């Protein structure tokens, strides 16, 4: 076995020690003190904080299936193992009950918890950085006075040794989450508000923007790059592009987007997966003005680079064949047996009940992960008061891998749809992914009203 010279070993040890010391000190450059005095008993401030917290969708990540709101414990899968969201209730032993306002602000905005501990980038502090301290103060008052304290210990990450060290995260933060302020792209007040909500508290880029080699969002704003919000795969779902190309939002109107954000549905589509959680816990509670601001801003975004602005026209020959019982492929037979009763022969579904499959940009996305996941894992619409019932789609795990590939390809390329085909290996990979994926968010529907939280705390 080769022996390393003592000088090289000593140099490596000294280098690691220096890196460690710098990593421990770096978070100090991110934190700051505020001269804001927060009256956590001010009812108006608490009410504002409840609304800001809704726009930031904190509950989705900090609650588990059948768990207490904000008590943490939600597993987030990474290639190296699971990490778990933390308890952010005002419990003094296991939550944030001992946090000062500065502690709270520095954790939420800058990713630095008390003790100078860098937080994992699963927390969207790169987006929250542009939120004003006044909103942080309102959130702090809400969490400290209106959220029910829950004594629930935080779970340790399942990352292997070395990769679970915290101090290297400080270097990640320095490289990929620099301090920044909100810079409006326009003087139009509506569009500027929409940009702020999308870019900041809504942290839409966390799901809809591709990640780089360091798992960083490759752009944090439209000013950074027109790759911003151009689509990404996260947690096995394809978070579609929400820019202006055909497979993005080109076919959507502002009114349809408003309807979608408020209700989780339109006449042709419905939210599913992580987006159903966003509607259920966040956007349905937002004001009409804020929803319209977000929709209006999104419709100003240019098409993503390299993506089709429009798709060629395609005649529908599918509907008549299905009506005639002319099943010319294995996919057609499977569709008639398992899908047609709800989604109909014309692929148009039933308005606000069963989503359309034809001309649905979530269906003919170039990446088929979402269609595969909802076929194998099922799904549920978000529950809102705007529609009488929330409908579920069953999981079709009984189908063979080959049959799933057949019916998915059939749906993605029938009627007017045009999409790349998948193969059996794609189905095998998705089935394996779902086997180890924990159930989350869309099944969570805690009562987060101030009255309910206050009653629970008494």
ZIQUI-V44525 format. One record per residue. N is the residue number from 0. SS is DSSP state (hx for helix, st for strand, lp for the rest). PHI is phi in degrees with one decimal (999 if undefined). Layout:
N:SS:PHI + N:SS:PHI
This chain:
0:lp:999 + 1:lp:-70.8 + 2:lp:-97.9 + 3:lp:-80.8 + 4:lp:-58.8 + 5:hx:-57.6 + 6:hx:-64.7 + 7:hx:-68.6 + 8:hx:-62.9 + 9:hx:-64.4 + 10:hx:-64.0 + 11:hx:-65.8 + 12:hx:-63.9 + 13:hx:-65.0 + 14:hx:-61.6 + 15:hx:-66.1 + 16:hx:-63.1 + 17:hx:-65.4 + 18:hx:-61.0 + 19:hx:-64.9 + 20:hx:-62.8 + 21:hx:-63.1 + 22:hx:-62.9 + 23:hx:-73.3 + 24:hx:-83.4 + 25:hx:-53.4 + 26:hx:-57.5 + 27:hx:-60.0 + 28:hx:-75.8 + 29:lp:-93.9 + 30:lp:-80.0 + 31:lp:-152.5 + 32:lp:-101.6 + 33:lp:-121.3 + 34:lp:-93.7 + 35:lp:-75.1 + 36:lp:-100.0 + 37:lp:-99.1 + 38:lp:-90.6 + 39:lp:-72.6 + 40:lp:-102.1 + 41:lp:-70.3 + 42:hx:-61.4 + 43:hx:-67.2 + 44:hx:-66.9 + 45:hx:-62.8 + 46:hx:-62.9 + 47:hx:-62.3 + 48:hx:-62.6 + 49:hx:-60.2 + 50:hx:-68.0 + 51:hx:-60.7 + 52:hx:-63.7 + 53:hx:-62.3 + 54:hx:-63.3 + 55:hx:-87.7 + 56:lp:53.7 + 57:hx:-67.1 + 58:hx:-65.6 + 59:hx:-59.9 + 60:hx:-92.6 + 61:lp:-105.0 + 62:lp:-139.1 + 63:lp:-119.6 + 64:lp:-55.7 + 65:lp:64.6 + 66:lp:-95.0 + 67:lp:-76.3 + 68:lp:-59.7 + 69:lp:69.8 + 70:lp:-83.3 + 71:lp:78.2 + 72:lp:96.7 + 73:lp:-74.9 + 74:st:-76.0 + 75:st:-122.5 + 76:st:-77.6 + 77:st:-126.2 + 78:lp:-58.2 + 79:lp:-101.2 + 80:st:141.8 + 81:st:-87.7 + 82:st:-118.5 + 83:st:-123.4 + 84:lp:-66.8 + 85:lp:-99.9 + 86:lp:-75.1 + 87:lp:-116.3 + 88:lp:-80.2 + 89:lp:-81.1 + 90:lp:-64.8 + 91:lp:-78.4 + 92:lp:-93.3 + 93:lp:-117.8 + 94:lp:-111.3 + 95:lp:-112.3 + 96:lp:-61.3 + 97:lp:-97.0 + 98:lp:-70.9 + 99:lp:-79.2 + 100:hx:-60.1 + 101:hx:-62.9 + 102:hx:-57.7 + 103:hx:-63.0 + 104:hx:-60.2 + 105:hx:-68.5 + 106:hx:-71.6 + 107:hx:-71.9 + 108:hx:-86.0 + 109:hx:-119.9 + 110:lp:72.5 + 111:st:-127.2 + 112:st:-85.2 + 113:lp:-52.9 + 114:lp:88.6 + 115:lp:62.7 + 116:st:-94.0 + 117:st:-71.5 + 118:lp:-92.9 + 119:lp:-62.3 + 120:lp:-72.2 + 121:lp:-62.0 + 122:lp:-76.5 + 123:lp:-80.4 + 124:hx:-65.1 + 125:hx:-59.4 + 126:hx:-84.3 + 127:hx:-65.1 + 128:lp:-57.4 + 129:lp:-85.1 + 130:lp:-75.1 + 131:lp:-71.4 + 132:hx:-62.0 + 133:hx:-63.8 + 134:hx:-70.5 + 135:hx:-60.6 + 136:hx:-63.7 + 137:hx:-66.1 + 138:hx:-62.4 + 139:hx:-60.9 + 140:hx:-62.8 + 141:hx:-63.0 + 142:hx:-64.6 + 143:hx:-76.9 + 144:hx:-114.7 + 145:hx:-121.1 + 146:lp:-93.7 + 147:lp:-67.1 + 148:lp:-69.3 + 149:lp:-128.0 + 150:lp:-85.9 + 151:lp:-143.9 + 152:lp:-64.3 + 153:lp:-74.6 + 154:lp:-90.4 + 155:lp:-76.2 + 156:lp:-68.0 + 157:lp:-101.6 + 158:lp:-69.0 + 159:lp:-70.6 + 160:lp:-51.6 + 161:lp:78.9 + 162:lp:-70.0 + 163:lp:-95.2 + 164:lp:-65.3 + 165:lp:-86.8 + 166:lp:-61.7 + 167:lp:-65.5 + 168:hx:-62.3 + 169:hx:-62.5 + 170:hx:-69.8 + 171:hx:-59.2 + 172:hx:-62.5 + 173:hx:-64.2 + 174:hx:-80.8 + 175:hx:-118.4 + 176:lp:-133.4 + 177:lp:-67.3 + 178:lp:-61.5 + 179:lp:-153.1 + 180:lp:-117.6 + 181:lp:-74.1 + 182:lp:-123.4 + 183:lp:-66.3 + 184:lp:-81.8 + 185:lp:-147.3 + 186:lp:-86.3 + 187:lp:-67.8 + 188:hx:-63.5 + 189:hx:-66.6 + 190:hx:-66.9 + 191:hx:-65.5 + 192:hx:-64.8 + 193:hx:-62.8 + 194:hx:-60.0 + 195:hx:-61.2 + 196:hx:-65.6 + 197:hx:-68.8 + 198:hx:-80.6 + 199:lp:-102.5 + 200:lp:-58.9 + 201:lp:-67.0 + 202:lp:35.9 + 203:lp:-61.3 + 204:hx:-64.7 + 205:hx:-59.4 + 206:hx:-106.1 + 207:hx:-95.2 + 208:lp:-118.4 + 209:lp:-60.2 + 210:st:-102.3 + 211:lp:-93.0 + 212:lp:-63.2 + 213:lp:-96.5 + 214:lp:63.2 + 215:lp:-91.9 + 216:st:-63.9 + 217:lp:-72.0 + 218:lp:-153.3 + 219:lp:-103.9 + 220:lp:-158.2 + 221:lp:-65.0 + 222:lp:-67.7 + 223:lp:-68.9 + 224:lp:-170.8 + 225:lp:-83.6 + 226:lp:-82.8 + 227:lp:-59.8 + 228:lp:63.0 + 229:lp:-91.3 + 230:lp:103.3 + 231:st:-162.6 + 232:st:-103.4 + 233:st:-143.0 + 234:lp:56.7 + 235:lp:81.8 + 236:st:-105.0 + 237:st:-89.9 + 238:st:-77.6 + 239:lp:-63.0 + 240:lp:-61.9 + 241:lp:-117.7 + 242:lp:-103.3 + 243:lp:-93.7 + 244:lp:-86.4 + 245:lp:-60.4 + 246:lp:-78.9 + 247:lp:-99.0 + 248:lp:-111.3 + 249:lp:-60.1 + 250:lp:-90.3 + 251:lp:-97.1 + 252:lp:-95.8 + 253:hx:-60.3 + 254:hx:-62.6 + 255:hx:-66.3 + 256:hx:-64.1 + 257:hx:-58.4 + 258:hx:-62.0 + 259:hx:-64.2 + 260:hx:-63.7 + 261:hx:-81.1 + 262:hx:-119.8 + 263:lp:79.5 + 264:st:-146.2 + 265:lp:-132.7 + 266:lp:-67.6 + 267:lp:-119.1 + 268:lp:-141.3 + 269:st:-148.4 + 270:lp:-71.4 + 271:lp:-144.4 + 272:hx:60.3 + 273:hx:-63.0 + 274:hx:-69.4 + 275:hx:-62.2 + 276:hx:-64.0 + 277:hx:-61.0 + 278:hx:-66.6 + 279:hx:-64.6 + 280:hx:-104.0 + 281:lp:-130.0 + 282:hx:-66.3 + 283:hx:-63.8 + 284:hx:-92.2 + 285:lp:-79.6 + 286:lp:-68.7 + 287:hx:-59.0 + 288:hx:-64.1 + 289:hx:-68.4 + 290:hx:-62.7 + 291:hx:-64.4 + 292:hx:-63.9 + 293:hx:-63.0 + 294:hx:-62.6 + 295:hx:-64.0 + 296:hx:-65.8 + 297:hx:-58.4 + 298:lp:-73.4 + 299:lp:-89.4 + 300:lp:-74.0 + 301:lp:-70.6 + 302:lp:-59.0 + 303:lp:-64.6 + 304:lp:-62.7 + 305:lp:79.4 + 306:lp:-110.8 + 307:lp:-66.2 + 308:lp:-68.5 + 309:lp:-136.9 + 310:lp:-108.2 + 311:lp:-62.3 + 312:lp:-66.0 + 313:lp:-138.5 + 314:lp:-74.6 + 315:lp:-85.6 + 316:lp:-110.6 + 317:hx:-75.6 + 318:hx:-55.8 + 319:hx:-65.7 + 320:hx:-62.1 + 321:hx:-66.2 + 322:hx:-64.1 + 323:hx:-84.5 + 324:lp:72.5 + 325:lp:-92.0 + 326:lp:-90.8 + 327:lp:-93.6 + 328:lp:-157.0 + 329:hx:-60.9 + 330:hx:-61.0 + 331:hx:-64.8 + 332:hx:-62.7 + 333:hx:-64.8 + 334:hx:-62.6 + 335:hx:-62.3 + 336:hx:-78.5 + 337:hx:-110.8 + 338:lp:-117.8 + 339:hx:-63.9 + 340:hx:-59.0 + 341:hx:-97.6 + 342:hx:-91.0 + 343:lp:70.7 + 344:lp:-66.1 + 345:lp:-87.1 + 346:lp:70.3 + 347:lp:-92.7 + 348:lp:63.3 + 349:st:-127.5 + 350:lp:-49.4 + 351:lp:65.5 + 352:lp:-121.7 + 353:st:-114.7 + 354:lp:-60.1 + 355:lp:-70.0 + 356:lp:-102.8 + 357:lp:-76.4 + 358:lp:60.1 + 359:lp:-99.5 + 360:lp:-64.8 + 361:lp:-72.0 + 362:lp:-82.5 + 363:lp:-96.6 + 364:lp:-55.7 + 365:lp:-61.0 + 366:lp:-93.9 + 367:lp:-95.9 + 368:hx:-56.4 + 369:hx:-64.7 + 370:hx:-64.6 + 371:hx:-63.9 + 372:hx:-66.2 + 373:hx:-74.5 + 374:hx:-70.5 + 375:hx:-85.7 + 376:hx:-109.5 + 377:lp:73.3 + 378:st:-173.7 + 379:st:-139.3 + 380:lp:-67.7 + 381:lp:-69.1 + 382:lp:-88.4 + 383:lp:-139.8 + 384:lp:-77.7 + 385:lp:-84.6 + 386:lp:-128.8 + 387:lp:-69.1 + 388:lp:-138.3 + 389:lp:-105.5 + 390:lp:-100.9 + 391:st:-115.8 + 392:st:-109.2 + 393:lp:-71.9 + 394:lp:-86.1 + 395:lp:-110.3 + 396:lp:-70.3 + 397:lp:-72.9 + 398:lp:-73.4 + 399:lp:-70.4 + 400:hx:-57.6 + 401:hx:-64.5 + 402:hx:-68.9 + 403:hx:-61.1 + 404:hx:-60.3 + 405:hx:-62.9 + 406:hx:-71.6 + 407:hx:-65.5 + 408:hx:-63.0 + 409:hx:-64.0 + 410:hx:-64.1 + 411:hx:-76.3 + 412:lp:-132.2 + 413:lp:-101.8 + 414:lp:54.7 + 415:lp:-103.7 + 416:lp:-71.6 + 417:lp:-143.2 + 418:lp:-154.7 + 419:lp:-62.9 + 420:lp:-83.3 + 421:lp:-104.9 + 422:lp:-128.9 + 423:hx:-60.5 + 424:hx:-60.3 + 425:hx:-64.1 + 426:hx:-67.9 + 427:hx:-59.6 + 428:hx:-65.1 + 429:hx:-68.3 + 430:hx:-63.2 + 431:hx:-67.0 + 432:hx:-62.7 + 433:hx:-67.4 + 434:hx:-64.1 + 435:hx:-110.2 + 436:lp:-85.1 + 437:lp:-74.1 + 438:lp:-73.4 + 439:lp:-140.0 + 440:hx:3.1 + 441:hx:-63.6 + 442:hx:-86.6 + 443:lp:-94.6 + 444:lp:-143.1 + 445:lp:-71.2 + 446:lp:-82.1 + 447:lp:-107.4 + 448:lp:-65.3 + 449:hx:-61.7 + 450:hx:-60.9 + 451:hx:-65.1 + 452:hx:-65.3 + 453:hx:-65.8 + 454:hx:-62.0 + 455:hx:-67.9 + 456:hx:-83.6 + 457:lp:-76.4
